[in-house]
Amino acid sequence: MIQYYNEWCNGLRCYMCLRTNMPEAPPPGDRRFLIFFDFDETLVDETSDDMVVQAAPGGSLPGWLKDTYRAGQYNQYMQRVLAYLSEHGITQATIRSIIEQIPACPGIPALLSYLQSRPPRDFEIVCVSDANTFFIESWLQHAGFRPLFLRIFTNPAHFDPDGQLQLLPYHSHGCPRCPSNMCKAEIVRDYVAHRTRQRGGRPFERVLYVGDGANDFCPSLTLSPQDTAFPRRDFPMHKLIQEMSEAQPGRFQANVVPWSSGEDFSIRLNGKACVLTRH
Protein backbone atom coordinates (compact mmCIF):
# COMPACT_ATOMS: atom_id res chain seq x y z
CA MET A 1 0.00 0.00 0.00
CA ILE A 2 2.82 2.42 0.92
CA GLN A 3 4.58 1.65 -2.36
CA TYR A 4 1.40 2.30 -4.33
CA TYR A 5 0.83 5.56 -2.44
CA ASN A 6 4.35 6.66 -3.34
CA GLU A 7 3.68 5.75 -6.98
CA TRP A 8 0.49 7.79 -6.86
CA CYS A 9 2.34 10.80 -5.47
CA ASN A 10 4.96 10.49 -8.21
CA GLY A 11 2.18 10.21 -10.78
CA LEU A 12 0.50 13.30 -9.41
CA ARG A 13 3.75 15.26 -9.58
CA CYS A 14 4.22 14.07 -13.17
CA TYR A 15 0.67 15.09 -14.04
CA MET A 16 1.01 18.51 -12.39
CA CYS A 17 4.25 19.02 -14.31
CA LEU A 18 2.37 18.34 -17.52
CA ARG A 19 -0.37 20.73 -16.47
CA THR A 20 2.11 23.53 -15.76
CA ASN A 21 3.42 23.22 -19.32
CA MET A 22 -0.07 23.86 -20.72
CA PRO A 23 -0.92 27.31 -22.09
CA GLU A 24 -2.02 29.76 -19.39
CA ALA A 25 -4.80 31.23 -21.52
CA PRO A 26 -8.18 29.52 -20.93
CA PRO A 27 -9.89 27.75 -23.84
CA PRO A 28 -12.43 29.70 -25.89
CA GLY A 29 -15.54 30.50 -23.88
CA ASP A 30 -18.07 30.48 -26.70
CA ARG A 31 -18.12 26.77 -27.55
CA ARG A 32 -21.64 25.39 -27.49
CA PHE A 33 -21.24 21.67 -26.90
CA LEU A 34 -18.81 19.67 -24.76
CA ILE A 35 -18.06 16.08 -25.85
CA PHE A 36 -16.21 13.53 -23.72
CA PHE A 37 -14.80 10.47 -25.52
CA ASP A 38 -13.48 7.29 -23.97
CA PHE A 39 -10.55 5.70 -25.83
CA ASP A 40 -10.48 1.87 -25.70
CA GLU A 41 -13.37 0.30 -27.64
CA THR A 42 -14.78 3.77 -28.29
CA LEU A 43 -12.26 5.64 -30.43
CA VAL A 44 -10.34 2.45 -31.16
CA ASP A 45 -12.00 -0.92 -31.74
CA GLU A 46 -9.79 -2.86 -29.33
CA THR A 47 -8.46 -2.57 -25.80
CA SER A 48 -5.00 -1.04 -26.18
CA ASP A 49 -3.57 -3.03 -23.26
CA ASP A 50 -4.68 -6.30 -24.86
CA MET A 51 -3.07 -5.34 -28.16
CA VAL A 52 0.28 -4.60 -26.50
CA VAL A 53 0.16 -7.93 -24.66
CA GLN A 54 0.27 -9.67 -28.04
CA ALA A 55 3.92 -8.57 -28.27
CA ALA A 56 4.79 -10.95 -25.42
CA PRO A 57 6.71 -14.15 -26.25
CA GLY A 58 4.25 -16.56 -27.81
CA GLY A 59 1.64 -13.81 -28.07
CA SER A 60 0.32 -14.23 -24.53
CA LEU A 61 1.28 -13.77 -20.89
CA PRO A 62 2.39 -16.63 -18.64
CA GLY A 63 -0.15 -17.98 -16.18
CA TRP A 64 1.79 -16.87 -13.12
CA LEU A 65 1.61 -13.25 -14.29
CA LYS A 66 -2.10 -13.41 -15.10
CA ASP A 67 -2.69 -14.81 -11.62
CA THR A 68 -1.33 -11.63 -10.02
CA TYR A 69 -4.39 -9.63 -11.10
CA ARG A 70 -6.64 -8.43 -8.28
CA ALA A 71 -10.05 -6.83 -8.74
CA GLY A 72 -9.90 -3.04 -8.58
CA GLN A 73 -6.11 -3.03 -9.02
CA TYR A 74 -5.77 -3.26 -12.78
CA ASN A 75 -3.34 -0.35 -12.96
CA GLN A 76 -0.84 -2.17 -10.73
CA TYR A 77 -1.32 -5.37 -12.71
CA MET A 78 -0.66 -3.62 -16.01
CA GLN A 79 2.57 -2.18 -14.62
CA ARG A 80 3.77 -5.73 -13.96
CA VAL A 81 2.79 -6.66 -17.51
CA LEU A 82 4.79 -3.75 -18.93
CA ALA A 83 7.80 -4.75 -16.81
CA TYR A 84 7.54 -8.30 -18.18
CA LEU A 85 7.44 -7.02 -21.76
CA SER A 86 10.48 -4.83 -21.16
CA GLU A 87 12.40 -7.76 -19.69
CA HIS A 88 11.69 -9.68 -22.91
CA GLY A 89 13.03 -6.97 -25.19
CA ILE A 90 9.83 -5.19 -26.18
CA THR A 91 10.94 -1.64 -27.00
CA GLN A 92 9.27 1.75 -27.13
CA ALA A 93 9.27 1.61 -30.93
CA THR A 94 7.54 -1.77 -30.91
CA ILE A 95 4.84 -0.62 -28.50
CA ARG A 96 4.27 2.58 -30.46
CA SER A 97 3.93 0.65 -33.72
CA ILE A 98 1.38 -1.72 -32.17
CA ILE A 99 -0.69 1.16 -30.82
CA GLU A 100 -0.60 3.07 -34.10
CA GLN A 101 -1.99 0.06 -35.96
CA ILE A 102 -5.05 -0.43 -33.72
CA PRO A 103 -8.11 0.03 -35.94
CA ALA A 104 -10.59 2.76 -35.16
CA CYS A 105 -14.16 1.86 -34.30
CA PRO A 106 -16.43 1.82 -37.36
CA GLY A 107 -17.26 5.32 -38.52
CA ILE A 108 -15.08 7.05 -35.91
CA PRO A 109 -12.53 8.52 -38.38
CA ALA A 110 -15.38 10.06 -40.38
CA LEU A 111 -16.97 11.40 -37.19
CA LEU A 112 -13.72 12.97 -35.95
CA SER A 113 -13.08 14.45 -39.40
CA TYR A 114 -16.56 15.97 -39.30
CA LEU A 115 -15.89 17.47 -35.86
CA GLN A 116 -12.60 18.91 -37.15
CA SER A 117 -14.46 20.52 -40.05
CA ARG A 118 -16.93 22.36 -37.84
CA PRO A 119 -16.42 25.98 -36.76
CA PRO A 120 -14.32 26.16 -33.56
CA ARG A 121 -17.23 27.50 -31.52
CA ASP A 122 -19.37 24.39 -32.06
CA PHE A 123 -17.59 21.64 -30.11
CA GLU A 124 -15.07 21.26 -27.30
CA ILE A 125 -13.59 17.74 -27.36
CA VAL A 126 -12.02 15.95 -24.38
CA CYS A 127 -10.74 12.39 -23.92
CA VAL A 128 -11.25 10.59 -20.58
CA SER A 129 -9.67 7.15 -20.49
CA ASP A 130 -8.20 4.56 -18.15
CA ALA A 131 -5.51 3.80 -20.76
CA ASN A 132 -2.40 6.00 -20.54
CA THR A 133 -0.79 9.06 -22.08
CA PHE A 134 1.65 7.16 -24.30
CA PHE A 135 -0.99 4.93 -25.89
CA ILE A 136 -3.53 7.68 -26.50
CA GLU A 137 -1.08 10.32 -27.71
CA SER A 138 0.60 7.81 -30.04
CA TRP A 139 -2.67 6.72 -31.65
CA LEU A 140 -4.17 10.19 -32.00
CA GLN A 141 -0.97 11.64 -33.46
CA HIS A 142 -0.70 8.80 -35.98
CA ALA A 143 -4.37 9.09 -36.95
CA GLY A 144 -4.09 12.87 -37.35
CA PHE A 145 -6.70 13.77 -34.71
CA ARG A 146 -4.56 14.99 -31.80
CA PRO A 147 -5.30 18.71 -32.42
CA LEU A 148 -9.03 18.03 -32.07
CA PHE A 149 -8.72 17.12 -28.37
CA LEU A 150 -8.38 20.06 -26.02
CA ARG A 151 -7.59 17.85 -23.02
CA ILE A 152 -6.70 14.21 -22.39
CA PHE A 153 -7.36 12.87 -18.90
CA THR A 154 -5.65 9.52 -18.40
CA ASN A 155 -2.96 7.71 -16.44
CA PRO A 156 0.51 9.29 -16.80
CA ALA A 157 3.06 7.09 -18.55
CA HIS A 158 6.69 7.55 -19.54
CA PHE A 159 9.68 5.43 -20.53
CA ASP A 160 12.42 5.24 -17.90
CA PRO A 161 16.16 5.18 -18.73
CA ASP A 162 16.01 1.37 -19.03
CA GLY A 163 13.35 1.60 -21.73
CA GLN A 164 10.48 0.34 -19.58
CA LEU A 165 7.10 2.04 -19.83
CA GLN A 166 6.21 3.27 -16.35
CA LEU A 167 2.48 3.50 -15.76
CA LEU A 168 1.18 5.63 -12.89
CA PRO A 169 -2.32 6.10 -11.47
CA TYR A 170 -4.24 9.22 -12.44
CA HIS A 171 -5.60 10.02 -8.97
CA SER A 172 -7.07 8.58 -5.80
CA HIS A 173 -10.77 8.84 -4.98
CA GLY A 174 -13.53 7.38 -2.83
CA CYS A 175 -15.97 6.16 -5.49
CA PRO A 176 -17.01 2.53 -4.85
CA ARG A 177 -17.99 2.00 -8.51
CA CYS A 178 -14.60 2.75 -10.03
CA PRO A 179 -11.09 1.25 -10.01
CA SER A 180 -8.70 2.69 -7.44
CA ASN A 181 -6.72 4.78 -9.94
CA MET A 182 -9.52 6.67 -11.71
CA CYS A 183 -13.10 7.83 -11.26
CA LYS A 184 -14.25 9.32 -14.55
CA ALA A 185 -17.29 10.91 -12.88
CA GLU A 186 -15.01 12.99 -10.68
CA ILE A 187 -13.00 14.08 -13.73
CA VAL A 188 -16.13 15.02 -15.71
CA ARG A 189 -17.73 16.91 -12.80
CA ASP A 190 -14.55 18.84 -12.05
CA TYR A 191 -13.88 19.70 -15.69
CA VAL A 192 -17.43 20.88 -16.37
CA ALA A 193 -17.42 23.01 -13.21
CA HIS A 194 -13.98 24.44 -14.03
CA ARG A 195 -14.93 25.33 -17.58
CA THR A 196 -18.23 26.85 -16.45
CA ARG A 197 -16.31 29.15 -14.11
CA GLN A 198 -13.92 30.07 -16.93
CA ARG A 199 -16.95 30.88 -19.09
CA GLY A 200 -18.21 33.38 -16.53
CA GLY A 201 -20.81 31.00 -15.13
CA ARG A 202 -22.30 30.19 -18.53
CA PRO A 203 -22.76 26.42 -18.98
CA PHE A 204 -22.45 24.49 -22.21
CA GLU A 205 -25.71 24.03 -24.08
CA ARG A 206 -25.22 20.27 -23.87
CA VAL A 207 -22.67 17.82 -22.53
CA LEU A 208 -22.25 14.56 -24.46
CA TYR A 209 -20.48 11.46 -23.15
CA VAL A 210 -19.37 8.70 -25.52
CA GLY A 211 -18.18 5.40 -24.07
CA ASP A 212 -18.56 1.65 -23.82
CA GLY A 213 -17.29 0.20 -20.55
CA ALA A 214 -18.55 -0.17 -17.00
CA ASN A 215 -16.26 2.69 -15.95
CA ASP A 216 -18.12 4.94 -18.42
CA PHE A 217 -21.40 4.36 -16.60
CA CYS A 218 -20.32 6.36 -13.54
CA PRO A 219 -19.59 9.62 -15.44
CA SER A 220 -22.83 9.26 -17.40
CA LEU A 221 -24.67 9.58 -14.08
CA THR A 222 -23.38 13.15 -13.80
CA LEU A 223 -25.26 14.20 -16.96
CA SER A 224 -28.41 16.32 -16.77
CA PRO A 225 -31.72 15.84 -18.66
CA GLN A 226 -30.56 18.10 -21.51
CA ASP A 227 -27.32 16.12 -21.92
CA THR A 228 -26.83 12.87 -23.82
CA ALA A 229 -25.06 9.60 -23.06
CA PHE A 230 -23.84 7.62 -26.06
CA PRO A 231 -23.21 4.03 -24.85
CA ARG A 232 -21.81 1.54 -27.34
CA ARG A 233 -24.70 -0.80 -28.10
CA ASP A 234 -24.73 -4.02 -26.02
CA PHE A 235 -21.48 -3.14 -24.23
CA PRO A 236 -21.31 -2.86 -20.40
CA MET A 237 -22.14 0.87 -20.23
CA HIS A 238 -25.29 0.30 -22.29
CA LYS A 239 -26.36 -2.69 -20.19
CA LEU A 240 -25.82 -0.83 -16.90
CA ILE A 241 -27.94 2.09 -18.12
CA GLN A 242 -30.68 -0.33 -19.15
CA GLU A 243 -30.55 -2.09 -15.78
CA MET A 244 -30.82 1.19 -13.86
CA SER A 245 -33.64 2.43 -16.07
CA GLU A 246 -35.60 -0.76 -15.38
CA ALA A 247 -34.83 -0.95 -11.65
CA GLN A 248 -35.07 2.78 -10.88
CA PRO A 249 -37.17 4.56 -13.54
CA GLY A 250 -36.15 8.21 -13.80
CA ARG A 251 -32.88 7.72 -11.91
CA PHE A 252 -30.81 8.00 -15.10
CA GLN A 253 -31.44 11.56 -16.22
CA ALA A 254 -29.64 11.99 -19.53
CA ASN A 255 -30.91 11.18 -22.99
CA VAL A 256 -29.57 7.82 -24.18
CA VAL A 257 -28.46 7.17 -27.75
CA PRO A 258 -26.88 3.71 -28.22
CA TRP A 259 -24.30 3.56 -31.00
CA SER A 260 -22.66 0.93 -33.16
CA SER A 261 -20.85 3.25 -35.57
CA GLY A 262 -19.66 6.83 -35.70
CA GLU A 263 -22.38 7.34 -38.27
CA ASP A 264 -24.92 7.10 -35.42
CA PHE A 265 -23.53 10.39 -34.10
CA SER A 266 -23.34 12.30 -37.35
CA ILE A 267 -27.09 12.52 -37.93
CA ARG A 268 -27.48 13.99 -34.45
CA LEU A 269 -24.49 16.32 -34.49
CA ASN A 270 -25.16 17.70 -37.96
CA GLY A 271 -26.50 21.23 -38.04
CA LYS A 272 -26.37 24.15 -35.67
CA ALA A 273 -29.36 23.01 -33.61
CA CYS A 274 -27.54 19.80 -32.61
CA VAL A 275 -30.88 18.12 -32.00
CA LEU A 276 -30.43 15.01 -29.87
CA THR A 277 -33.47 12.77 -29.67
CA ARG A 278 -34.44 10.69 -26.67
CA HIS A 279 -34.31 6.93 -27.29
DAJO-V70549 format. One record per backbone hydrogen bond with DSSP energy under -0.5 kcal/mol. NH is the residue of the N-H (numbers start at 1). CO is the residue of the C=O. Records with the same first field share a line. If there is no record, write none. Layout:
NH=CO, CO
This chain:
5=1
6=2
7=3
8=4
9=5
10=6
11=7
12=8
13=9
14=10
15=11
16=12
17=13
18=14
19=15
20=16
21=17, 18
22=19
32=121
33=122
34=206
35=33, 124
36=208
37=126
38=210
41=44, 46
42=39
43=39
44=39
45=103
48=46
51=47
52=48
53=49
54=50, 51
55=52
56=53
59=56
60=57
65=62
66=62
67=63
68=65
69=66
73=70
77=73
78=74
79=75
80=76
81=77
82=78
83=79
84=80
85=81
86=82
87=83
88=84
89=86
90=85
91=89
95=91
96=92
97=93
98=94
99=95
100=96
101=97
102=99
105=43
108=105
111=107
112=108
113=109
114=110
115=111
116=112
117=113
118=114, 115
122=119
123=119
124=33
125=148
126=35
127=151
128=37
129=153
133=155
136=132
137=133
138=134
139=135
140=136
141=137
142=138
143=139
144=140
145=140
146=140
148=145
149=145, 146
150=125, 148
151=125
153=127
154=152
155=131
158=166
160=164
163=160
166=158, 164
167=165
168=156
170=181
171=181
178=175
180=72
182=179
184=182
187=183
188=184
189=185
190=186
191=187
192=188
193=189
194=190
195=191
196=192
197=193
198=194
199=195
200=197
201=196
202=196, 199
203=201
205=32
206=32
208=34
209=228
210=36
211=209, 230
216=213
217=214
218=214
219=215
220=216
221=217, 218
222=219
223=220
227=224
228=207
229=255
230=209
231=229
232=211
233=259
235=232
237=212
238=232
239=235
240=236
241=237
242=238
243=239
244=240
245=241
246=242
247=243
248=244
251=248
253=251
255=227
257=229
259=231
262=106
264=261
265=262
266=262
267=263
268=265
269=265
270=266
274=271
277=275
279=256
